[in-house]
Amino acid sequence: MSGNQNSGRRPKPTALRMLEGNRGRRAPNPNEPQPEAGAPDCPDWLHPWAKEMWAWIVPQLERMGVIGRCDVFDLVALCQSWARWHQAEKVLDEEGLTYQSLVMLDQEGRPVSADAAKILMKEHPASKIADRERRACTAAASRLGLTPTMRAKIVAHPPNAPAKPSLLDGPAE
């Protein structure tokens, strides 16, 4: 047997699987730990733009019923990545996508005299930061069920609606 316990696709949380309708018909893990319900508190050290994102996104997660107090790590990752992404995009808007670099290297990459220097156009470092933070932001959003693909898989029930019977409830009486 090859691989180990970390091989293959990561298991989906049972709550998310049940909201999606348990399409695989696998029995839920009866021993899966259940986090304390409700949203975690916003850390005071977050960037101001991250705090704005937190205030905007947490009520939506609560309405969706997919947030627990221990989800603070993914929420911080989402909000901080969003703030950094926003910062990098702001820099790019102000300074442009490229910059001129004075390069003083010869053909083999060795330093040369100033009179032989060349001016090169290079990609702005903020563009790499923006790309990295965008990817981190969307990954955290996906883990929290916030992407359109994840939402399309979730079968949500309106609050206070009677529970629909499930195969997991056992035989009807």
DACOR-V464084 format. One record per backbone hydrogen bond with DSSP energy under -0.5 kcal/mol. CO is the residue of the C=O (numbers start at 0). NH is the residue of the N-H. E is the energy in kcal/mol with one decimal. If there is no record, write none. Layout:
co:CO nh:NH e:E
co:CO nh:NH e:E
//
This chain:
co:3 nh:6 e:-1.9
co:12 nh:16 e:-2.4
co:13 nh:17 e:-2.9
co:14 nh:18 e:-2.1
co:15 nh:19 e:-1.7
co:16 nh:20 e:-0.6
co:16 nh:21 e:-2.9
co:17 nh:20 e:-0.9
co:18 nh:154 e:-4.0
co:21 nh:24 e:-1.8
co:27 nh:29 e:-0.7
co:28 nh:31 e:-1.4
co:32 nh:34 e:-0.6
co:35 nh:68 e:-3.0
co:42 nh:45 e:-1.2
co:46 nh:50 e:-2.2
co:47 nh:51 e:-1.8
co:48 nh:52 e:-1.9
co:49 nh:53 e:-2.6
co:50 nh:54 e:-2.5
co:51 nh:55 e:-1.5
co:52 nh:56 e:-3.1
co:53 nh:57 e:-2.4
co:55 nh:59 e:-0.6
co:56 nh:60 e:-2.2
co:57 nh:61 e:-2.5
co:58 nh:62 e:-2.1
co:59 nh:63 e:-1.9
co:60 nh:64 e:-1.0
co:60 nh:65 e:-1.8
co:66 nh:37 e:-0.9
co:67 nh:70 e:-2.0
co:68 nh:71 e:-0.8
co:69 nh:72 e:-0.7
co:70 nh:74 e:-2.2
co:71 nh:75 e:-2.8
co:72 nh:76 e:-2.5
co:73 nh:77 e:-2.6
co:74 nh:78 e:-2.8
co:75 nh:79 e:-3.0
co:76 nh:80 e:-2.1
co:77 nh:81 e:-2.2
co:78 nh:82 e:-2.2
co:79 nh:83 e:-2.6
co:80 nh:84 e:-2.7
co:81 nh:85 e:-2.5
co:82 nh:86 e:-2.4
co:83 nh:87 e:-2.7
co:84 nh:88 e:-2.5
co:85 nh:89 e:-2.1
co:86 nh:90 e:-2.2
co:87 nh:91 e:-2.4
co:88 nh:92 e:-2.3
co:89 nh:93 e:-1.9
co:90 nh:94 e:-3.2
co:91 nh:95 e:-2.3
co:96 nh:123 e:-3.4
co:98 nh:100 e:-0.5
co:98 nh:121 e:-2.9
co:100 nh:102 e:-0.9
co:100 nh:119 e:-3.1
co:101 nh:103 e:-0.5
co:102 nh:117 e:-2.8
co:103 nh:111 e:-1.5
co:105 nh:108 e:-2.1
co:109 nh:105 e:-3.2
co:112 nh:115 e:-1.4
co:113 nh:116 e:-1.2
co:117 nh:102 e:-3.3
co:117 nh:119 e:-0.6
co:119 nh:100 e:-3.6
co:121 nh:98 e:-2.2
co:123 nh:126 e:-1.7
co:123 nh:127 e:-0.7
co:124 nh:127 e:-0.6
co:124 nh:128 e:-1.6
co:125 nh:129 e:-2.9
co:126 nh:130 e:-2.1
co:127 nh:131 e:-2.5
co:128 nh:132 e:-2.8
co:129 nh:133 e:-2.3
co:130 nh:134 e:-2.2
co:131 nh:135 e:-2.2
co:132 nh:136 e:-2.6
co:133 nh:137 e:-2.6
co:134 nh:138 e:-2.0
co:135 nh:139 e:-2.2
co:136 nh:140 e:-2.4
co:137 nh:141 e:-2.1
co:138 nh:142 e:-2.1
co:139 nh:143 e:-1.3
co:140 nh:145 e:-3.1
co:141 nh:144 e:-1.6
co:146 nh:150 e:-2.8
co:147 nh:151 e:-2.2
co:148 nh:152 e:-0.9
co:149 nh:152 e:-0.7
co:149 nh:153 e:-0.8
co:150 nh:153 e:-0.7
co:153 nh:155 e:-0.8
co:157 nh:160 e:-1.7
co:165 nh:168 e:-1.7
co:166 nh:169 e:-0.9
//
